[in-house]
Amino acid sequence: MKKISSNSGRLQRKRRVRAKISGTQEKPRLAVFKSLRGIYVQAIDDVAGKTLASANLTEIKNAKNTVEGSKEVGKLLAEKCIAAKITTATYDRAGYRYHGKVKALAEGAREGGLQF
């Protein structure tokens, strides 16, 4: 029996979910990417194919790749979205489990004023 890596399973989940959700100008898709070095998030308008706002760990001074750092990234993205007059969004966790850094990022964005 062939062994499936955890990342290929995540990519399958990502494709399945991505077929169902889409972002617009008024309600963009918040796409999350996690690496071993940081966490990245973008507010994407899929209709026009443009990124409306983005945030990552390197933009925050003295931030570490931890749950607290992810929460700060969420707050930073919320500030940028509110400055661009975006108040609601769709959260696309890209196949990652909703716990740890992915959950903290969503909580930080909610604290910053975004609604999912």
VOVO-306661 format. One line per 2 residues: number of its first residue (from 0); for each residue x negated, y negated, z negated of N, C-alpha, C, O. Coordinates in steps of 0.05 Angstrom, whole numbers, always signed. Layout:
! VOVO-306661
NUM = X,Y,Z,X,Y,Z,X,Y,Z,X,Y,Z  ...;
***
This chain:
! VOVO-306661
0 = -17,+24,+0,+0,+0,+0,-18,-25,+0,-37,-26,-15  -10,-44,+16,-26,-68,+19,-20,-87,-4,+3,-92,-11;
2 = -42,-99,-15,-39,-117,-37,-35,-146,-27,-50,-155,-9  -15,-160,-38,-10,-187,-29,-22,-206,-50,-18,-203,-74;
4 = -37,-226,-40,-49,-245,-59,-27,-264,-70,-6,-267,-58  -32,-276,-92,-13,-294,-104,-8,-319,-87,+14,-330,-86;
6 = -29,-328,-73,-26,-351,-56,-9,-345,-31,+6,-362,-23  -12,-322,-20,+5,-315,+3,+34,-313,-5,+52,-319,+10;
8 = +39,-302,-29,+66,-302,-39,+77,-329,-43,+101,-335,-37  +61,-348,-53,+69,-376,-57,+76,-388,-30,+95,-403,-28;
10 = +60,-383,-10,+65,-394,+16,+90,-384,+29,+104,-398,+43  +97,-359,+24,+123,-348,+33,+146,-362,+19,+166,-369,+32;
12 = +144,-366,-7,+165,-381,-22,+167,-409,-11,+189,-420,-8  +144,-422,-6,+143,-449,+4,+159,-451,+31,+175,-469,+34;
14 = +153,-433,+50,+167,-433,+75,+197,-429,+72,+213,-442,+86  +205,-411,+55,+233,-405,+50,+248,-430,+39,+270,-436,+48;
16 = +236,-443,+20,+248,-467,+8,+248,-490,+27,+267,-506,+29  +226,-494,+42,+222,-516,+60,+243,-515,+83,+249,-536,+94;
18 = +253,-492,+90,+273,-489,+110,+300,-501,+101,+317,-508,+118  +303,-505,+75,+329,-514,+64,+329,-543,+55,+350,-555,+55;
20 = +305,-554,+48,+305,-581,+38,+291,-600,+58,+273,-592,+72  +299,-625,+58,+288,-645,+75,+290,-672,+62,+309,-677,+46;
22 = +272,-690,+67,+272,-717,+56,+281,-737,+76,+277,-734,+100  +294,-759,+66,+302,-781,+82,+290,-807,+71,+275,-806,+51;
24 = +296,-829,+85,+285,-855,+76,+296,-862,+48,+281,-872,+31  +322,-856,+43,+334,-863,+18,+328,-843,-4,+325,-850,-28;
26 = +325,-817,+3,+320,-796,-16,+297,-779,-5,+302,-758,+7  +272,-787,-10,+249,-772,+2,+244,-746,-13,+254,-742,-35;
28 = +228,-730,-1,+219,-704,-13,+193,-709,-27,+174,-719,-15  +192,-702,-53,+167,-704,-68,+152,-678,-65,+158,-658,-79;
30 = +132,-677,-48,+116,-653,-43,+92,-652,-61,+76,-671,-62  +89,-629,-75,+67,-625,-94,+47,-607,-83,+53,-587,-70;
32 = +21,-613,-87,-1,-594,-81,-19,-593,-105,-27,-614,-116  -26,-569,-113,-43,-565,-136,-69,-551,-126,-68,-532,-110;
34 = -92,-561,-135,-117,-548,-129,-131,-543,-156,-121,-551,-177  -155,-531,-154,-170,-527,-179,-182,-553,-189,-190,-555,-213;
36 = -184,-574,-172,-195,-599,-180,-175,-621,-187,-182,-641,-199  -150,-618,-178,-131,-639,-183,-103,-632,-175,-98,-609,-166;
38 = -86,-652,-177,-58,-649,-168,-50,-673,-152,-58,-696,-158  -36,-668,-130,-29,-689,-111,+1,-688,-106,+13,-666,-107;
40 = +13,-711,-101,+42,-712,-96,+47,-735,-75,+34,-756,-76  +66,-729,-57,+73,-749,-37,+103,-751,-35,+117,-731,-39;
42 = +113,-775,-30,+141,-780,-24,+143,-781,+6,+133,-800,+18  +157,-762,+18,+156,-759,+47,+184,-763,+59,+204,-752,+49;
44 = +186,-779,+80,+210,-781,+96,+207,-762,+120,+192,-768,+139  +221,-740,+119,+218,-719,+140,+231,-727,+166,+224,-717,+187;
46 = +251,-745,+165,+264,-753,+189,+245,-769,+207,+243,-764,+231  +231,-788,+195,+212,-805,+210,+184,-792,+210,+167,-800,+226;
48 = +179,-772,+193,+153,-760,+192,+132,-778,+179,+109,-778,+188  +139,-793,+159,+121,-812,+146,+119,-807,+116,+139,-799,+103;
50 = +96,-813,+105,+92,-813,+76,+98,-841,+66,+86,-860,+75  +117,-842,+47,+126,-868,+36,+109,-877,+13,+103,-901,+9;
52 = +100,-858,-4,+83,-863,-27,+68,-838,-34,+77,-816,-28  +45,-841,-46,+29,-818,-54,+13,-825,-79,+8,-848,-85;
54 = +6,-804,-94,-10,-808,-118,-26,-782,-123,-17,-761,-116  -49,-786,-135,-65,-762,-143,-82,-769,-167,-82,-791,-177;
56 = -95,-749,-177,-110,-751,-202,-133,-770,-200,-140,-782,-221  -145,-774,-177,-169,-791,-174,-162,-820,-177,-180,-837,-181;
58 = -136,-828,-173,-129,-856,-175,-127,-866,-204,-126,-890,-209  -126,-847,-223,-123,-854,-251,-150,-853,-265,-164,-833,-263;
60 = -157,-875,-278,-183,-876,-291,-184,-857,-315,-165,-857,-331  -205,-842,-318,-210,-824,-341,-188,-802,-343,-183,-793,-365;
62 = -176,-795,-321,-156,-774,-322,-169,-747,-317,-188,-744,-302  -159,-726,-331,-170,-699,-328,-148,-682,-315,-124,-688,-316;
64 = -157,-659,-304,-139,-641,-291,-125,-623,-312,-130,-599,-315  -107,-636,-327,-93,-623,-349,-63,-629,-346,-55,-644,-327;
66 = -47,-619,-364,-18,-625,-364,-14,-655,-368,+3,-667,-355  -29,-667,-386,-26,-696,-391,-34,-712,-366,-21,-732,-360;
68 = -55,-704,-352,-63,-717,-328,-41,-716,-306,-36,-735,-292  -28,-692,-305,-6,-689,-285,+17,-707,-292,+30,-718,-274;
70 = +23,-710,-317,+45,-728,-325,+38,-757,-317,+56,-772,-308  +13,-765,-320,+5,-792,-312,+8,-796,-281,+15,-817,-272;
72 = +2,-775,-266,+5,-776,-237,+34,-780,-230,+41,-796,-212  +52,-766,-244,+81,-769,-240,+90,-798,-245,+106,-809,-230;
74 = +80,-809,-267,+88,-837,-274,+77,-857,-253,+91,-876,-246  +53,-852,-243,+41,-869,-223,+58,-868,-197,+62,-888,-184;
76 = +66,-844,-189,+82,-841,-165,+109,-855,-169,+119,-868,-150  +121,-853,-192,+146,-866,-197,+144,-896,-195,+161,-909,-184;
78 = +122,-907,-205,+117,-936,-202,+116,-944,-173,+127,-964,-165  +101,-929,-157,+98,-935,-129,+125,-932,-114,+131,-948,-96;
80 = +140,-912,-121,+167,-908,-108,+186,-931,-115,+200,-941,-98  +186,-939,-140,+204,-961,-149,+195,-987,-135,+213,-1003,-128;
82 = +170,-991,-131,+160,-1014,-117,+169,-1014,-88,+174,-1035,-75  +172,-989,-76,+182,-986,-49,+212,-983,-48,+223,-976,-27;
84 = +226,-989,-70,+256,-989,-72,+267,-961,-68,+288,-957,-55  +253,-941,-79,+263,-913,-78,+270,-905,-107,+253,-907,-125;
86 = +295,-896,-112,+303,-889,-139,+309,-860,-142,+307,-849,-164  +317,-846,-120,+323,-818,-122,+305,-802,-103,+295,-813,-83;
88 = +300,-777,-109,+283,-760,-93,+290,-731,-96,+305,-724,-114  +280,-715,-78,+283,-686,-79,+256,-674,-86,+236,-681,-74;
90 = +255,-657,-106,+230,-646,-116,+223,-620,-102,+238,-601,-104  +201,-620,-87,+191,-597,-73,+166,-587,-87,+145,-598,-84;
92 = +169,-565,-102,+146,-555,-117,+128,-536,-101,+109,-526,-112  +134,-532,-76,+117,-517,-57,+111,-489,-66,+89,-479,-61;
94 = +131,-476,-78,+127,-448,-85,+113,-443,-112,+111,-421,-121  +104,-465,-125,+92,-462,-151,+114,-458,-172,+136,-466,-168;
96 = +107,-444,-194,+126,-441,-215,+131,-468,-229,+113,-485,-230  +155,-472,-239,+162,-497,-252,+154,-495,-281,+171,-491,-299;
98 = +128,-497,-286,+118,-498,-313,+91,-510,-312,+79,-512,-291  +80,-518,-335,+53,-529,-336,+51,-556,-322,+67,-574,-327;
100 = +32,-558,-304,+26,-583,-290,+49,-592,-272,+54,-616,-270  +61,-573,-258,+83,-580,-240,+107,-591,-255,+119,-610,-246;
102 = +113,-579,-278,+135,-589,-295,+128,-616,-307,+145,-634,-308  +103,-620,-316,+94,-645,-327,+95,-667,-307,+102,-690,-314;
104 = +88,-662,-282,+89,-682,-261,+118,-691,-257,+123,-715,-254  +137,-672,-257,+165,-679,-254,+175,-695,-277,+190,-715,-274;
106 = +167,-688,-301,+176,-703,-325,+164,-731,-325,+178,-750,-332  +139,-734,-316,+127,-760,-314,+141,-778,-294,+145,-802,-299;
108 = +150,-766,-271,+164,-782,-251,+192,-790,-262,+201,-812,-257  +204,-772,-277,+230,-779,-289,+227,-802,-310,+243,-820,-311;
110 = +206,-800,-326,+201,-821,-346,+195,-848,-332,+202,-869,-342  +183,-847,-309,+177,-871,-293,+201,-884,-280,+199,-906,-271;
112 = +223,-869,-279,+248,-880,-269,+260,-867,-244,+280,-875,-234  +247,-845,-234,+258,-831,-211,+280,-811,-221,+279,-801,-243;
114 = +299,-806,-203,+320,-787,-209,+318,-764,-188,+314,-770,-164  +321,-740,-197,+320,-717,-179,+348,-706,-177,+352,-686,-162;
***
